[in-house]
Amino acid sequence: MAIQSRLVEYSCDGELFEGYLAWDDSRSAAPAVAVAHTWAGRGEFEESKARALAEQGYVGFAIDMYGKGVRGTSVEENTALMTPLVENRAVLQQRINRAVEVLREQPGVDAGKTAAMGFCFGGLCVLDLARSGSDVLGVVSFHGLFNAPESPPNQAITAKVLCLHGYDDPMAQPDSLLSLASEMSEAGVDWQVHAYGNTLHAFTNPEANDPDMGTVYSADADRRAFQALDNFLTELF
């Protein structure tokens, strides 16, 4: 087994994007998982998750929601990049659906077995992928944002949904969790939420250490969340 990786350029609505693909070259065709990035843009964190997926026998694809080479380096820059997509969910959904389409086109991908996972802003992205009616088998939100679009598309959600959530996350408070639960149940979705007590936002990121902002790494929640991911992907594929 040898894990390979390469960058993949693709276009969406006339703009250029670039994802990071990782795979095990000993496999001829494998299920694939898109990895949606945090509010900072695609970086080493997401690429490491794509490689970890490849080590588990999947094809991992760290997608790009902002455009090739676009990445924030501060709270202000990150906010400026994320906000237009949070406010225009049609564009957000168009971009993530395009990324999944590109993933399915890659050699070595079993196009009928795809899923998506995302972190923080990326968690919102994969929930919106499901909300758009995508036929991915499942989506996984890690410490994601839950708020539904103000005018959601009239599409049936067929993907299974797993949310891995810090219960004390100031960016996704209990009322938003309850709203998500109601939304998913009313839509007849096969959904789960794993809420980790005494756990804040960004709990899977070892670099997160800002209690004032509410972003703190938790080794226990991180370990538990990735075990839940492993179980979920095994069930899907």
N, C-alpha and C positions, 0 to 999 in steps of 0.2 A: 504493500500500500504506500502510495505517495500522494500527499495533498498538494494539489496544484492551484494556482490562482492567476487571474488576469483581470484587467479592467475592461469594461464593456461600455462603449459609447452608444447612445441611442437618442432619438429625438421625440419630443412630444409637443404638439401644437407649435411647431416652428422653433422650439428652444432645444438646446443641446444639454444632455444629462450624461452622467457617467456613474456606473455601478461597479461593484467589486464582486467577482464570482470566484467561489472556491469549491473544489470537488476532489473526490478520491478517484484517481485515474485507473484504479483496478476495477471499477464498476462501469458497466456499459450503459446502464440507465438507472437513475435513482430518483426517488421523490425529492422535491425541492421546496425550500423555504426562503421567502423574501424577508429581509431584515430592514425595518424602517428606523431611521435615525432619530436621535434626540433633536432638540431645538437648535443645536449648534451645527447641524449638517453631518453628512457622512464622514466618519473618521475612523481611527484605529479601533475604538471601542466596538463599533458595529462590524468592522472587518474581522476582528477577533472572534466575534460571534459567528460570522459566516464560516470561518475556518473550523471552529468547534463543531458546527453542524456537519461540515465535510468529514471530520474525524468520526462522527457518529454514523456515517454512511449516506448522508443526504447531500444535495447540492445547496450551498448557501449563497445568497445574493444580497449583499448590502446595497440597498437601492439609494437613489438620489432624488430628493424632493425639491431641491433648491436650484439646481443647475450646475453644470460642470465647474468644479473649482470653487464653488460658493460655499463659504463656511464662516460662521461667527466666532469671535474670540472674546466676547464679553457679554454680560447680561443684556446690555443695550443692543448690541449687534444681533444677538440671538433672537431677542424679542422682535426686532425689525424684520428679520427673515421669516419668523413663524407667523406673526400676526396676519399678514395678508392671506395666508392659506387657511388659518382658523376662521377668518371672516368670509372667505369665499370657498365654501366646501365643494362646490362643483369643480373648481380647478384642482383642489386637493384630491378629490376622487378620480378625476381624469388622470392625474399624474401617477397615482399609485396603481390604478388599473393598467396603465401603460407599462409600468415597471414589471408587473406580473406577466404581462403579455411577452415582454422581452425575455424574461426568465424562462418562460415556456419554450421559447424559440432556440434556446442554447443546446448544443450537442450534449448528450449524456443526461438530459432531464426527461423524466417520465412526466409528460405534460398533463396527464390525467391525475397526478398526485402532487398537488401543490398546496402550500399553506403560507401564512404570513405572520410575522411577529414584529413587535415594535416597542421602543422604549420612550417613555415620557410623551413628547409630541408624536413620536412614532407609534405609540399605543393608540392615540386618537386616529392616526392614519389607518391602522389596520382595522379598527372598529368601523371607520367610514368605508373601508373596502368591503366589509361585510354588508354594511347598510346600503351600498350601491347595488347589491344583488350579485356580486361576484360569485363565480362557481368554485372558488378555492374551497378546499375541504374544511379548513378551520383557520381561525386567527387567534393570536395570543397577545394580550396587552400587558406589558410590564410597567408598573407605576405610571399608567397612562392617564390621559384626560378623558372624561366620560361624556361631556356635554354633546347632545345630539344636534345635528343641523337644525336651524330654525324652520327650514322647509325641506324636510327629507324627501328623497325620491320615493315614488310609490313602487318600491321593489321588494320582493320577498327576500328575507335573509335566509339563505340556505346553509351558510357556513356555521360550523360549531364555534362557540365563542368561549375563551378562557381569559379571565382577567386576574392578574397577580398583583395584589394591591397592598400598600402599606396603610393600615387603618388610620394612622395619624397624619397622612399626607395632606398638607395644607392646600395643595392644588387640586385635590379631588376629595372633598369632604364628604361625610356620610350622606348628606342629602343628595349629592350628585350620584353616589353609588346606588341609593334607593331609586332614583329616577332611571338609571340605567337598567336596574333589575326590572322595573315596571315596563320599560320600553322593550326589553328582550322577551319578557314573558308574554306581553300582549302580541308580539310578533311571532310567537310560537317557536322561539329559538331554543336549541339545545345549548344552554349556557351554564357557566360556572364562574364563581368568584372565590378566590382564595385570599382572605384578608389576614395580614400578619400584624399582630398586636405590637404596640410600642415601636412602630416602624414608620419612617417618614418617606418622603419622595426620594427617587434615585437610589434606592436601596441596593441595586445590583452593581453600582459603579464604585469601585474601590477609591476613586479620587474624590468622591462626594463627602464633604466634611464642613458643612455650613449650617449649623443648627438654626441660626437666625433666619435663613432663607427656607429652612425645612428640608434640606437635602443632605442626607446622612447615609453612608453605607452601613449595611447590616449583613454580616457574614452568614448568620443563621437564615435570615429571610432570603438571601441570595441563593444559598444552597437548596432551601426548600422550594423556591420558585423554579429553579432549573430541573429539579426532580419532577415537579409537576409538569413542566414543559416536556420532558422526556416521556412521561406517561401519556400525555396528550398526543404527541406525535406518533407514538406507537399505536395508539387507538385509531388515529386518522388513517395511517398508512398500512 
